Amino acid sequence: MPVGFSFDNSYSRLPGHFYARLDPTPVAAPRMVRVNAGLAASLGLDEDELASPEGLEILAGNRVPEGAAPMALAYAGHQFGNFVPQLGDGRAVLLGEVIGRDGVRRDVQLKGSGPTPYSRRGDGRAALGPVLREYIISEAMAALGVPTTRALAAVITGEDVWRETVLPGAVLTRVAASHMRVGTFQYFAARGDTDAVRQLADYAIARHYPEAAQAENPYRALLAGVAGRQAELVARWLLIGFIHGVMNTDNSSISGETIDYGPCAFLDAYEPGKVFSSIDQAGRYAYANQPHMAAWNVTRLAEALLPLLDPDEDEAVVAAEQVLAGFGPAFESAYFSGLLRKIGISAEQEGDRALAQDLLKRMAENGADFTLTFRRLCDAAAEPQGDSPVRELFADGAAYDAWAGVWRARLHNETTGAQAIAAAMRAVNPAFIPRNHLVEEALNAAIERDDFAPFEQLLEVLSRPFDDNLAFARYALPPQPEQRVLRTFCGT
């Protein structure tokens, strides 16, 4: 039985200069690592068909499935502030689009599928480590409730790739709401192709922001929609301690999903200026700088859309500035409402934001683990005996005690009881995140020993991040000094 993707490929109906048509490059000896059964089912796909010999051939790039329209997408981008007028899918091929059981259209893309016209002398391949990293973290983000691309499958190619050393090659099948980026608009704007910018904007509105079509100025509504989703997305990142690591405009999705998991990482101890990425030497994309950089990226989108906002350039700039002025308030609303929920406050009162910020300040000064502090606060909210496990996370326990007294007095003003507050906190403060040392442990086992058991176990733990489970206790703990991950790498 053929693998039934039921493609409906709308992007391929855009003009030919939006992409380059090509098939994936076949690989030598593909071997399945994993098929994401739950995601497959939601897309109307059969897990067994995907895991079959024919399915493996498709997911490895050795066979083009019926109805596919394989292509590499064109886009540009600001990379660490420097504009590159042509980037594009240098190691990925979009097979096509499927409409899931929920009625949502999604891209199915092979990442690591060989060279394209946009490869810029690269081999177009992916190593196993980055493929598994993206699989783990994107699926963890989905379980945490963060908008994200998803991993449908991972395949070993049977071929080596050369990076700093020889590594096993792999292909990731990525599912996304779309692969349109801020950089996609920049690609055409940089060429002065206003017609293409308009066509792309109309397509983005139809696919992601249909309500904008009814607005007085649909393109201004599109910009506002993207700005709002980006503000909400970055707020969610900060609330779980996530650092993207490479927030270039070509990694900024129009749909509002997290995309392109390269040198990403999660905070252990809370450090607002923390940087993991080996290529972010100036700290441009540090943890606390992410809201500013998201606003910067949306501003670049506004620049690309200026000709559509108003025929008069000055009026277009005014319209863009009015939209962009809303980014900060939108971010702060999303961030602080989430931060207050993390400490058990459901209805904001005067002084609550300062209370939450004071906790973060004390955490930073005392090296307190970000995830564990908030998770253990859940028990402290239920009863004062829960204070001790939180206090031990602080270098100076008195710093926590001083804050906790004020916090507990504030919780008395909530309309629900202590147990209900604690339960609500447990629903937003995960017990398990993809801790960097555990991710590295899983990747090393797969790369060095062909052992995928740690990878599978970690995925199981992360699939239920808000559930306490004593059997998984070690996955909740911060790293020992010798286990700390100090640098993460892009892997391209």
Helices and strands as residue ranges (DSSP letters): G 11-13, G 16-18, E 19-21, E 31-35, H 37-42, H 47-51, H 53-60, E 71-73, E 77-79, E 82-84, E 92-99, E 105-111, E 126-127, H 128-143, E 150-162, E 166-176, H 182-189, H 194-208, G 210-214, H 218-240, E 242-243, G 249-251, E 265-266, G 287-289, H 290-309, H 313-324, H 327-342, H 352-366, H 370-382, G 384-386, H 387-391, H 397-411, H 418-426, H 436-449, H 453-462, G 470-476, G 481-483
